[in-house]
Amino acid sequence: LAQHPSTSVIAYDHYLRGMEEHGHRSREQNQSAKDQFQRAIELDPSFARAYAGLALVHSRDAIDGWATDPSLSLAQAAELARKAIELDPLFPQIHFVTGQVALFQKRHVQALEAARRAIQVDPNYADAHALNAWILSYAGRPAEAEAEIDRAVRLNPRPPSSYREVLGEIRYTQRRYLESATLFQQVLDVNPNYSRARMWNAAMLALAGDRDQAGWETNELLVLNPGFSLSRLAYAFPFKDPRELALLLDGLHRAGLPE
């Protein structure tokens, strides 16, 4: 509050509640986060961080396969991120959101530029390094991605489970499926309701040859998200190389995820 992120203490409270809800990575709490960020904006229409938060949760709808129209969710997120940058270009988290949205629109160059802008604004911003790692992994540069996630962990020695998620995805591109599955299981140990981690875990176990456990993970995923299917995942895996996506989808097919 000393930095005056908002003219309204109540708006800032709604923003913090939104960030807390977003962190749980469930469909219901993502919707609750939207409501909190929207309320913050209503109270303070110049609150850049609230626009960035709202962009973040709209992007999660596409990333986690919750949106009926993922392209629309990402377009809404991109517009909200642009609004946030107009209001406060020196807040690094806004560039983080811009990078995440660009990644899942498969604009890898723009995503890397946004992540690097966040790092330029705050070189010690660990999450921006983790995002950079995520982008590099999807861009087909796993060695660079691993170096970046290591840098993020050095900057934040008590990292959130999302860092393990990123490393798990890097291990997939390195064809280290059992190591990848172990990392996703660690994410699920922290948050068993995190559908994306369970989806990845199912695919990695299937590709490693453990179809029974992979099928169990898929069943758990469908309990969490009835009606979830491969058709909802068009924007969930923005690989630059289509062969990476084809292999991952094969793993999800083997795990029994319905079309």
Phi, psi and omega per residue, in radians:
L1 nan -0.472 3.114
A2 -1.083 -0.441 3.111
Q3 -1.537 0.020 3.097
H4 0.953 0.965 3.092
P5 -1.161 -0.377 3.130
S6 -2.574 2.639 3.057
T7 -1.355 -0.149 -3.067
S8 -2.152 2.113 3.069
V9 -1.101 -0.626 3.140
I10 -1.176 -0.710 3.091
A11 -1.075 -0.706 -3.141
Y12 -1.148 -0.625 3.088
D13 -1.101 -0.767 3.092
H14 -1.082 -0.670 3.098
Y15 -1.056 -0.816 -3.139
L16 -1.116 -0.681 3.085
R17 -1.119 -0.668 3.105
G18 -1.103 -0.743 3.124
M19 -1.129 -0.662 3.101
E20 -1.118 -0.799 -3.140
E21 -1.121 -0.736 -3.141
H22 -1.024 -0.636 -3.071
G23 -1.148 -0.292 -3.113
H24 -1.389 -0.290 3.033
R25 1.017 0.703 3.004
S26 -2.079 2.723 -3.091
R27 -1.053 -0.788 -3.089
E28 -1.148 -0.733 -3.112
Q29 -1.319 -0.437 3.018
N30 -1.140 -0.682 3.085
Q31 -1.170 -0.687 3.086
S32 -1.085 -0.682 3.104
A33 -1.086 -0.718 3.085
K34 -0.980 -0.815 -3.109
D35 -1.068 -0.711 -3.135
Q36 -1.143 -0.798 -3.136
F37 -1.151 -0.682 3.128
Q38 -1.114 -0.693 3.114
R39 -1.135 -0.693 3.107
A40 -1.062 -0.714 -3.139
I41 -1.189 -0.666 3.105
E42 -1.076 -0.659 -3.131
L43 -1.341 -0.534 -3.128
D44 -2.516 1.576 -3.086
P45 -1.119 -0.153 3.104
S46 -1.800 0.248 -3.049
F47 -1.447 1.630 -3.030
A48 -1.037 -0.735 -3.064
R49 -1.129 -0.565 3.120
A50 -1.193 -0.666 3.056
Y51 -1.109 -0.709 3.107
A52 -1.119 -0.722 3.102
G53 -1.098 -0.727 3.121
L54 -1.139 -0.655 3.052
A55 -1.076 -0.711 -3.110
L56 -1.054 -0.812 -3.081
V57 -1.293 -0.558 3.029
H58 -1.112 -0.685 3.118
S59 -1.161 -0.606 3.130
R60 -1.115 -0.547 3.098
D61 -1.002 -0.693 3.118
A62 -1.367 -0.743 -3.076
I63 -1.084 -0.699 -3.051
D64 -1.680 0.090 3.068
G65 1.330 0.410 -3.124
W66 -1.589 -0.376 -3.004
A67 -1.424 2.429 3.002
T68 -1.297 -0.458 3.083
D69 -2.301 1.467 -3.070
P70 -1.034 -0.627 -3.128
S71 -1.108 -0.653 3.097
L72 -1.176 -0.732 3.114
S73 -1.039 -0.752 3.141
L74 -1.214 -0.640 3.097
A75 -1.126 -0.728 3.088
Q76 -1.099 -0.737 3.129
A77 -1.092 -0.748 -3.137
A78 -1.088 -0.719 -3.140
E79 -1.164 -0.722 3.107
L80 -1.136 -0.672 3.114
A81 -1.144 -0.693 3.091
R82 -1.071 -0.726 3.116
K83 -1.089 -0.725 3.140
A84 -1.096 -0.729 3.138
I85 -1.134 -0.678 3.097
E86 -1.034 -0.629 -3.070
L87 -1.429 -0.592 -3.067
D88 -2.708 1.441 -3.105
P89 -1.268 -0.136 -3.098
L90 -1.764 0.164 3.078
F91 -1.686 1.937 -2.971
P92 -1.079 -0.540 -3.124
Q93 -1.104 -0.458 3.103
I94 -1.179 -0.711 3.087
H95 -1.188 -0.556 3.040
F96 -1.019 -0.877 -3.119
V97 -1.071 -0.747 3.121
T98 -1.021 -0.727 3.126
G99 -1.159 -0.715 3.128
Q100 -1.107 -0.772 3.135
V101 -1.098 -0.792 -3.139
A102 -1.081 -0.664 3.119
L103 -1.021 -0.836 -3.059
F104 -1.404 -0.071 2.900
Q105 -1.636 0.113 -3.141
K106 1.064 0.575 3.022
R107 -1.798 1.315 -2.963
H108 -1.114 -0.701 -3.127
V109 -1.104 -0.823 3.134
Q110 -1.139 -0.616 3.114
A111 -1.113 -0.780 3.110
L112 -1.101 -0.692 3.126
E113 -1.076 -0.729 -3.127
A114 -1.175 -0.745 3.118
A115 -1.082 -0.707 -3.137
R116 -1.222 -0.544 3.054
R117 -1.136 -0.710 3.101
A118 -1.056 -0.708 3.130
I119 -1.207 -0.640 3.089
Q120 -1.094 -0.724 3.125
V121 -1.158 -0.700 -3.141
D122 -2.494 1.652 -3.094
P123 -1.062 -0.339 -3.137
N124 -1.685 0.202 -3.125
Y125 -1.367 1.651 -3.014
A126 -1.041 -0.707 -3.102
D127 -1.072 -0.560 3.118
A128 -1.188 -0.640 3.061
H129 -1.164 -0.679 3.094
A130 -1.114 -0.722 3.081
L131 -1.095 -0.749 3.110
N132 -1.007 -0.720 3.095
A133 -1.075 -0.764 3.139
W134 -1.047 -0.806 -3.132
I135 -1.114 -0.807 -3.131
L136 -1.068 -0.649 3.110
S137 -1.094 -0.827 3.137
Y138 -1.204 -0.430 3.121
A139 -1.436 -0.001 3.094
G140 1.500 0.489 -3.114
R141 -2.203 1.140 -2.994
P142 -1.125 -0.603 -3.141
A143 -1.112 -0.777 3.087
E144 -1.133 -0.659 3.131
A145 -1.095 -0.744 -3.139
E146 -1.128 -0.707 3.104
A147 -1.081 -0.661 -3.134
E148 -1.242 -0.689 3.131
I149 -1.215 -0.560 3.035
D150 -1.103 -0.697 3.121
R151 -1.123 -0.704 3.120
A152 -1.071 -0.734 -3.129
V153 -1.178 -0.633 3.096
R154 -1.119 -0.646 3.137
L155 -1.310 -0.496 -3.133
N156 -2.279 1.486 -3.040
P157 -1.162 -0.163 3.006
R158 -2.081 1.190 -2.973
P159 -1.260 2.677 3.030
P160 -1.198 2.844 -3.101
S161 -1.122 -0.322 3.118
S162 -1.075 -0.462 3.096
Y163 -1.162 -0.664 3.077
R164 -1.159 -0.617 3.082
E165 -1.048 -0.822 3.136
V166 -1.070 -0.785 -3.138
L167 -1.135 -0.636 3.075
G168 -1.063 -0.694 3.112
E169 -1.217 -0.614 3.059
I170 -1.102 -0.768 3.139
R171 -1.068 -0.596 3.064
Y172 -1.033 -0.834 -3.114
T173 -1.144 -0.349 3.072
Q174 -1.591 0.035 3.125
R175 1.128 0.571 3.115
R176 -1.858 1.254 -2.904
Y177 -1.165 -0.744 -3.119
L178 -1.168 -0.677 3.059
E179 -1.091 -0.700 3.117
S180 -1.085 -0.820 -3.141
A181 -1.057 -0.687 3.110
T182 -1.055 -0.734 3.129
L183 -1.145 -0.733 3.127
F184 -1.188 -0.573 3.069
Q185 -1.135 -0.642 3.082
Q186 -1.108 -0.665 3.061
V187 -1.090 -0.760 -3.119
L188 -1.210 -0.498 3.072
D189 -1.095 -0.559 3.108
V190 -1.428 -0.721 -3.078
N191 -2.435 1.534 -3.087
P192 -1.156 -0.213 3.138
N193 -1.604 0.084 -3.069
Y194 -1.422 1.741 -3.011
S195 -1.089 -0.706 -3.087
R196 -1.092 -0.749 3.118
A197 -1.118 -0.677 3.119
R198 -1.179 -0.652 3.099
M199 -1.093 -0.816 3.109
W200 -1.100 -0.739 -3.123
N201 -1.053 -0.754 3.113
A202 -1.042 -0.792 -3.120
A203 -1.132 -0.742 -3.114
M204 -1.152 -0.716 3.107
L205 -1.121 -0.701 3.116
A206 -1.125 -0.771 3.132
L207 -1.174 -0.477 3.090
A208 -1.418 -0.122 3.085
G209 1.743 0.041 -3.137
D210 -1.712 1.342 -3.051
R211 -1.240 -0.539 3.140
D212 -1.101 -0.870 3.122
Q213 -1.170 -0.636 3.096
A214 -1.080 -0.732 3.108
G215 -1.116 -0.644 3.099
W216 -1.103 -0.757 3.115
E217 -1.075 -0.698 3.121
T218 -1.123 -0.726 3.103
N219 -1.072 -0.729 3.099
E220 -1.100 -0.691 3.117
L221 -1.074 -0.737 -3.106
L222 -1.276 -0.450 3.014
V223 -1.182 -0.737 3.123
L224 -1.178 -0.660 -3.053
N225 -2.331 1.374 3.111
P226 -1.011 2.374 -3.121
G227 1.540 -0.040 3.119
F228 -1.145 2.463 -3.083
S229 -2.713 2.923 3.113
L230 -1.063 -0.522 -3.089
S231 -1.129 -0.316 -3.140
R232 -1.520 0.000 -2.953
L233 -1.843 0.343 -3.069
A234 -1.029 -0.537 -3.078
Y235 -1.935 0.111 -3.008
A236 -1.406 -0.361 -3.045
F237 -2.337 1.478 -2.999
P238 -1.437 1.017 3.118
F239 -1.223 2.400 3.037
K240 -1.227 -0.629 3.132
D241 -1.634 1.998 -3.089
P242 -1.098 -0.343 3.117
R243 -1.197 -0.557 3.086
E244 -1.136 -0.739 3.117
L245 -1.145 -0.740 -3.119
A246 -1.058 -0.728 3.136
L247 -1.163 -0.742 3.126
L248 -1.108 -0.765 3.114
L249 -1.106 -0.597 3.057
D250 -1.078 -0.738 3.080
G251 -1.067 -0.717 3.111
L252 -1.176 -0.639 3.048
H253 -1.075 -0.828 -3.131
R254 -1.077 -0.567 3.133
A255 -1.315 -0.170 3.070
G256 1.630 0.275 3.104
L257 -1.226 2.215 -3.075
P258 -1.227 2.739 3.098
E259 -1.156 nan nan
